[in-house]
Structure formats: C-alpha cells, structure tokens
Amino acid sequence: MALTYRTAGESHGPALTTIIEGLPAGLPLTPDDIDADLARRQLGYGRGGRQKIETDRVQVTAGIRHGRTLGSPVAMMVMNRDFANWSEDRMAIWEPASEVDPITLPRPGHADLAGMQKYETDDLRNILERASARETAARVAAGGVAKALLRRYGMEVRSHVVQVGPESTPLRDDLTLDDFEGVDDSPVRALDDDASARMRAAIKAAGQDSDTLGGIFEVWVFNPIPGLGSHVSGDARLDGRIGQAVLGIQAIKGVELGAGFELGRIRGSQAHDEIFWSDDRGYHRRTNRSGGLEGGMTHGEPLVVRAAMKPIATLSRPLASVDVHSKEATAAFKERSDICAVPAAAVIAEAVIAFVLAQALVDKFGGDSVASLDAAVERYRGVLAR
Ligand code: EPS
C-alpha cells in the first residue's frame, strides 16, 4: 500500500487531525518523535501571540499499540487550545452564522480573495481558517513519524535559515550532520552567530515598523539511500515530488535543489558532480551541486533543498484592499499574526520532505512490516556494495 497522509482542521477549530495510511507495521515510535518537532515548529524569533496560547502535543487515536505501528491508519490529533475562545461565536460548529458579522476585507497576499471567489462566500473567515499556517502542525506530526522511519535506515533530516529579509549567511555545500548540532539554540535557527544576530535585528526592526519579513531556508537530508525516486516518469521524479511538497507549504514561493538557479548561469563542466569510487566510501562526489539528485533519484550525497518564503500577509498596518460587499476602497483585514515565521517554515519543510522520502522508501522497498522493509533494504545495500 502506498504511504500517504491527509490533514484536517481549521486554525481556531477544535483540533487538527492527521491520518497516515500505508505505514509498515512494527515501527517503534515514542511521543517525543512527534512532540519534539511540534515544539520546534512553535519557536523562532518574531512569532505572534498564538504560540503563547498553544502547547502543541499529539494525541494518538488509532494505529499504534504498545509503542509500535499496527499497519492500520495512524490517526493523530493536535488540540487547539484557542478554540475555547472561539467556540461560542466565531467558530461555533452548529449555531447559525447570523450571530457573527462576516469579514469582507481580503488581505493582499493571503488566500482570502481567490478563496472567496472560488468557494462563493462573502466571509473570508471561511477561507482563512484553513489557509492559516496553523495547519502545518498537522503536517509536522506526519513528518515526525516519517523521520522515525527514515532514521531506522540511517537518514537524518535537518534544516537551517540562510536569509531573513536582507540579512543572509553565505551558502555552503559541505555541511555535515555535526554542523547542525546547535541550530535550534539560535532564535532564528541560523548556523552562525553573526548572521543570527543580524537576522534577529532585521525582524525586530520590521516589527517596530508594523511590518513582516520572509526569508530563505535549507533542508538537508544526510545519508539518503541511493536510488529513491525514479527517472521513468515525470511524477516519479523526486525533484518534482519535493518541489510539490515544499511549494505546498503556506507562503513558499520558490524552491531550489542543490545549486538551483545558479546552474542556469554556469557551464556543464562547472555544474556537474564528478564521480569517484573508494573501497570505504563506494561511489561518492567531491561536489554536490546537484543537491543529491540526478535523474529524479537520490545518488547518495546529501539532499539539499532551499526554499523562499514570502513575508507574512497579515499586516498590522494593512495594505489597500476592497470591501467585497460595498466594493469601496478600504484597508485590508487585520488579525493577530507573526512578524516572521521562517525558522518555523524550515521545520515544516523538514517534515514534508521527510514524508516524501519515506514515501519513496516504501515505494522502493515495499513490505507490510518493518521486518520485510529491513530485509529489502539490507539486500539492496548488499547489491550496492558489490
Ligand atoms: C500559526 C497560527 C496562527 C498565526 C500564524 C501561524 O494563529 P492565529 O491566526 O490564531 O494567530 O499565528 O498564521 C499565519 C501567519 C497565517 O497567515 O495564517 C501557527 O500555529 O503556525
């Protein structure tokens, strides 16, 4: 069975739900495999008031027994504590809408206007509740499970922030797992202290101006098993699957793999990663401009994915908009929001990339149980060592 997941839940509704189908039976899991990433997603300098209300923890309601997956769908809930403040009126599940005024002032950059047109509603709360990045907590829960599966086969997923607004840190293609050791200690999840301080100052300045900031982050996956993904069809290529997953995160506007757009500016002789062999390392490369992917498949060097997040669209000094009732020019709707959520977006991207890799792992090695997956991976590693 293919590995898939689905989420449900509104930002201020009762809970977020994640259902994962197609996990092999017998995978050991602990609450911390999931909760640690939920907590990391809530951090980052520049977050808004919501994170003070929530302490995200997963509640498993199906698919796990005695700390192991059963092979049945795994269902998980993250409760929205804030629902208690909304359940009586604005997010009441059964009471009629007549009690609450519709919100009619769409925010530029948000899903509001196109969503109102598409779903034929004059209340943008019907759109923003699901468009909100609160939903990403449910995806991070799925990612925690995927990471546990990947870790079993030596694959480790990490991320760091490389740019916030105008402040950046030089890109490197030689990072190791150890370089990421203290990344969560930086309030912006940057690897160097100087960049971290500059990024923090930029967020502070944006906040003082009632403005928001986006940025750029990288996700690295270390020790990928070579041959995940496939060249045989466009939709099997891991490049495309990763692109879809990362661009499917709220506010992500660009994705690069390896050297990315830079590859369009240099010659072939400069662009490709030459192939070497040694007894201890097997096939390996001295450069990784391909970001670990050739022909839509992992080749064994780290997977490197970079993505750009636009500034958050909810501004406390709102941009120009139009009231969808009167069609009069007006300022856009204001709601509590973050100044910058790039550090959190990096954690979310870890989750969705981990899930794509877990899918590719299950696609390649199959099996209803981790025991059969283990055996298939071991056989394949034997083939690779020849
Ligand atoms: C978020 C929860 C949201 C926002 C933010 C991210 O909660 P609330 O709307 O109650 O403040 O803080 O979402 C957005 C910026 C957005 O545009 O949707 C979260 O949990 O990540």
Residues whose N, C-alpha, C, O or C-beta is under 5 A from the ligand:
A	BS01	EPS	G48 R50 A131 S132 A133 R134 I312 R336 S337 D338
